[in-house]
Every structure is written in structure tokens, then in C-alpha cells.
Amino acid sequence: MNPSLPTRIRSLSAVRCTLQNITIRPIETQEDLWYAVQELTLTPAQRDFVNPPGFSIGRAWLWPEKFLPCVICRTDGTRIGFIVFSPWLAEGDGVSFGYMIDLHHQHKGYGTAAARLALQILREVCPDLPVKLAVETDNHRAQALYASLGFVLLDEKDGNDLVYAHYTVCQK
């Protein structure tokens, strides 16, 4: 039996979970938890596009073998966002991530770097599975970002959400 997705990600070195000026690490302290569920801020419009971190953290508590909630930090340790890794929950095989960058740290390239790093991490631990993302139909910025990273829009839906997939190894 293969190790779970969270186990495989946790086994990566810190160097493997760092790209440019950010790092992704599992939530393991009260401070990380407090940041994710209380301090991280989004605009009202952005809140409509994502599940709140508390929901993902709750899923990880219920199914720790499937979900890995993490904080996104600058390399100086400042927390700037939240990300959760999981298997693809809709039809077909795959792995997925969902993330958000704090309002106070947006428009600085951290969102693009975080998506690249998440893709790099999933490609390393699950090289044979597509990375699939569910995206709200009105979230045009996310759609453009994912397309720029090599994701393709599939002819399927996850509920009302569009589904994007990445099938090739991410270039570092």
C-alpha cells in the first residue's frame, strides 16, 4: 500500500517545499492554526471563491490520510497564506490543492509562486496523477493564472465549478 498524500508531502525536505521567496509547510502549531482560521484576510469577493481554511482544517481532522492543511510563508517566516493538498474528490483520478493569499500580501507575486510550488510538490509526490483544480466560473484571475501555468480547461464540471488539469511535470 502506498503512503498517503499527506505522508508523502510531509516526507519532503524543507528545500523541496521552497520556491523563490516562499515556502509551504504543514500547520503544526497553534500560531499557524490561529493565523489560518482567524488572521488570514480576503476581500468579500474572494471569500465567495474559496472554502474557508477552517473547513479544510476540519476535513483534515476527519480524514488525516487525505487532507494536508499548510501555511504559505515568506522565506523569512512571515505567514502570507493558506493551502490544502488533497486527492481529487470528483470523478476520475488526480490530486488537488486549494489556496489563498492574505489580502495584505497580494499583488506581490506570492500567489503565482505558491501555485507553482504546489504544482512542483504534487508532481514530486504523485508524478503519475494529473493535478486537478476546481475553479468558480466567475474567478477569471484564477483561470488566467492556471492557464499560464499549463493547466487546461477540461470538458467537465465539479458541481458548478470549472475543472482545470495539469498533466506534465512543472518546470522549476
URMODA-V319444 format. One record per residue. N is the residue number from 1. RES is the residue in one small letter. SS is DSSP state (H for helix, E for strand, - for the rest). PHI is phi as a letter, one per 30 degrees, with the letter a starting at -180 (* if undefined). D_LAST is the distance of its C-alpha to the last C-alpha in Angstrom with 1 decimal. Layout:
BEGIN
n=N res=RES ss=SS phi=PHI d_last=D_LAST
n=N res=RES ss=SS phi=PHI d_last=D_LAST
END
This chain:
BEGIN
n=1 res=m ss=- phi=* d_last=29.8
n=2 res=n ss=- phi=d d_last=26.0
n=3 res=p ss=- phi=d d_last=25.1
n=4 res=s ss=- phi=d d_last=24.5
n=5 res=l ss=H phi=e d_last=21.2
n=6 res=p ss=H phi=e d_last=22.0
n=7 res=t ss=H phi=d d_last=22.9
n=8 res=r ss=H phi=d d_last=19.7
n=9 res=i ss=H phi=d d_last=17.6
n=10 res=r ss=H phi=d d_last=20.1
n=11 res=s ss=- phi=d d_last=19.7
n=12 res=l ss=- phi=d d_last=16.1
n=13 res=s ss=- phi=d d_last=16.3
n=14 res=a ss=- phi=e d_last=15.8
n=15 res=v ss=H phi=d d_last=13.0
n=16 res=r ss=H phi=d d_last=11.0
n=17 res=c ss=H phi=c d_last=12.0
n=18 res=t ss=E phi=b d_last=10.9
n=19 res=l ss=E phi=b d_last=8.3
n=20 res=q ss=- phi=h d_last=9.7
n=21 res=n ss=- phi=c d_last=13.4
n=22 res=i ss=E phi=b d_last=13.6
n=23 res=t ss=E phi=b d_last=14.2
n=24 res=i ss=E phi=c d_last=15.5
n=25 res=r ss=E phi=b d_last=18.6
n=26 res=p ss=E phi=e d_last=21.5
n=27 res=i ss=- phi=d d_last=24.6
n=28 res=e ss=- phi=b d_last=27.0
n=29 res=t ss=- phi=b d_last=29.4
n=30 res=q ss=H phi=d d_last=32.0
n=31 res=e ss=H phi=d d_last=30.3
n=32 res=d ss=H phi=d d_last=27.1
n=33 res=l ss=H phi=d d_last=29.3
n=34 res=w ss=H phi=d d_last=31.4
n=35 res=y ss=H phi=e d_last=28.6
n=36 res=a ss=H phi=d d_last=27.1
n=37 res=v ss=H phi=c d_last=30.6
n=38 res=q ss=H phi=b d_last=32.5
n=39 res=e ss=H phi=c d_last=30.7
n=40 res=l ss=- phi=d d_last=27.7
n=41 res=t ss=- phi=b d_last=28.9
n=42 res=l ss=- phi=b d_last=28.2
n=43 res=t ss=- phi=d d_last=30.3
n=44 res=p ss=H phi=e d_last=32.9
n=45 res=a ss=H phi=d d_last=31.2
n=46 res=q ss=H phi=d d_last=27.9
n=47 res=r ss=H phi=d d_last=29.8
n=48 res=d ss=- phi=d d_last=31.0
n=49 res=f ss=- phi=c d_last=27.5
n=50 res=v ss=- phi=b d_last=26.4
n=51 res=n ss=- phi=d d_last=28.2
n=52 res=p ss=- phi=d d_last=29.1
n=53 res=p ss=H phi=e d_last=27.4
n=54 res=g ss=H phi=e d_last=30.7
n=55 res=f ss=H phi=d d_last=30.8
n=56 res=s ss=H phi=d d_last=27.5
n=57 res=i ss=H phi=d d_last=28.6
n=58 res=g ss=H phi=d d_last=31.9
n=59 res=r ss=H phi=d d_last=30.3
n=60 res=a ss=H phi=d d_last=28.5
n=61 res=w ss=H phi=d d_last=32.0
n=62 res=l ss=H phi=d d_last=33.6
n=63 res=w ss=- phi=b d_last=30.9
n=64 res=p ss=- phi=d d_last=28.9
n=65 res=e ss=- phi=d d_last=27.8
n=66 res=k ss=- phi=c d_last=25.9
n=67 res=f ss=- phi=c d_last=24.7
n=68 res=l ss=E phi=b d_last=22.6
n=69 res=p ss=E phi=d d_last=23.0
n=70 res=c ss=E phi=b d_last=20.8
n=71 res=v ss=E phi=c d_last=20.7
n=72 res=i ss=E phi=c d_last=17.9
n=73 res=c ss=E phi=b d_last=18.6
n=74 res=r ss=E phi=d d_last=17.8
n=75 res=t ss=- phi=d d_last=17.2
n=76 res=d ss=- phi=d d_last=21.0
n=77 res=g ss=- phi=j d_last=21.8
n=78 res=t ss=- phi=d d_last=23.0
n=79 res=r ss=E phi=d d_last=22.6
n=80 res=i ss=E phi=b d_last=21.3
n=81 res=g ss=E phi=a d_last=21.0
n=82 res=f ss=E phi=b d_last=21.3
n=83 res=i ss=E phi=b d_last=19.3
n=84 res=v ss=E phi=b d_last=20.8
n=85 res=f ss=E phi=c d_last=19.3
n=86 res=s ss=E phi=a d_last=21.8
n=87 res=p ss=E phi=d d_last=22.6
n=88 res=w ss=- phi=d d_last=23.3
n=89 res=l ss=- phi=c d_last=26.9
n=90 res=a ss=- phi=d d_last=28.1
n=91 res=e ss=- phi=d d_last=29.0
n=92 res=g ss=- phi=i d_last=26.9
n=93 res=d ss=- phi=d d_last=24.2
n=94 res=g ss=- phi=l d_last=20.9
n=95 res=v ss=E phi=b d_last=19.1
n=96 res=s ss=E phi=b d_last=18.7
n=97 res=f ss=E phi=b d_last=18.0
n=98 res=g ss=E phi=b d_last=20.0
n=99 res=y ss=E phi=b d_last=19.4
n=100 res=m ss=E phi=a d_last=21.1
n=101 res=i ss=E phi=c d_last=20.7
n=102 res=d ss=- phi=e d_last=24.1
n=103 res=l ss=H phi=e d_last=26.1
n=104 res=h ss=H phi=d d_last=26.3
n=105 res=h ss=H phi=b d_last=22.5
n=106 res=q ss=- phi=d d_last=21.8
n=107 res=h ss=- phi=i d_last=21.0
n=108 res=k ss=- phi=b d_last=18.9
n=109 res=g ss=- phi=i d_last=15.4
n=110 res=y ss=H phi=d d_last=15.2
n=111 res=g ss=H phi=d d_last=15.5
n=112 res=t ss=H phi=d d_last=12.5
n=113 res=a ss=H phi=d d_last=10.4
n=114 res=a ss=H phi=d d_last=12.3
n=115 res=a ss=H phi=d d_last=11.8
n=116 res=r ss=H phi=d d_last=7.9
n=117 res=l ss=H phi=d d_last=8.5
n=118 res=a ss=H phi=d d_last=11.4
n=119 res=l ss=H phi=d d_last=9.8
n=120 res=q ss=H phi=d d_last=7.4
n=121 res=i ss=H phi=d d_last=10.8
n=122 res=l ss=H phi=d d_last=12.9
n=123 res=r ss=H phi=d d_last=11.1
n=124 res=e ss=H phi=d d_last=11.6
n=125 res=v ss=H phi=d d_last=15.2
n=126 res=c ss=- phi=b d_last=16.3
n=127 res=p ss=- phi=d d_last=14.6
n=128 res=d ss=- phi=c d_last=17.8
n=129 res=l ss=- phi=c d_last=18.3
n=130 res=p ss=- phi=d d_last=17.4
n=131 res=v ss=E phi=c d_last=16.1
n=132 res=k ss=E phi=c d_last=19.0
n=133 res=l ss=E phi=b d_last=19.8
n=134 res=a ss=E phi=c d_last=23.3
n=135 res=v ss=E phi=b d_last=23.7
n=136 res=e ss=- phi=e d_last=27.0
n=137 res=t ss=- phi=d d_last=28.4
n=138 res=d ss=- phi=d d_last=29.0
n=139 res=n ss=- phi=d d_last=25.6
n=140 res=h ss=H phi=d d_last=24.6
n=141 res=r ss=H phi=d d_last=22.0
n=142 res=a ss=H phi=d d_last=20.0
n=143 res=q ss=H phi=e d_last=20.6
n=144 res=a ss=H phi=d d_last=19.3
n=145 res=l ss=H phi=d d_last=16.1
n=146 res=y ss=H phi=d d_last=15.4
n=147 res=a ss=H phi=d d_last=16.4
n=148 res=s ss=H phi=d d_last=14.0
n=149 res=l ss=- phi=c d_last=11.1
n=150 res=g ss=- phi=j d_last=12.7
n=151 res=f ss=- phi=d d_last=15.3
n=152 res=v ss=E phi=c d_last=18.7
n=153 res=l ss=E phi=d d_last=22.1
n=154 res=l ss=E phi=c d_last=24.2
n=155 res=d ss=E phi=c d_last=27.9
n=156 res=e ss=E phi=a d_last=28.6
n=157 res=k ss=E phi=b d_last=29.1
n=158 res=d ss=E phi=c d_last=28.8
n=159 res=g ss=- phi=i d_last=32.1
n=160 res=n ss=- phi=c d_last=32.0
n=161 res=d ss=E phi=d d_last=28.2
n=162 res=l ss=E phi=d d_last=26.0
n=163 res=v ss=E phi=c d_last=23.5
n=164 res=y ss=E phi=c d_last=20.0
n=165 res=a ss=E phi=b d_last=18.1
n=166 res=h ss=E phi=b d_last=14.6
n=167 res=y ss=- phi=c d_last=15.2
n=168 res=t ss=- phi=c d_last=12.3
n=169 res=v ss=- phi=d d_last=9.2
n=170 res=c ss=- phi=d d_last=6.3
n=171 res=q ss=- phi=d d_last=3.8
n=172 res=k ss=- phi=d d_last=0.0
END
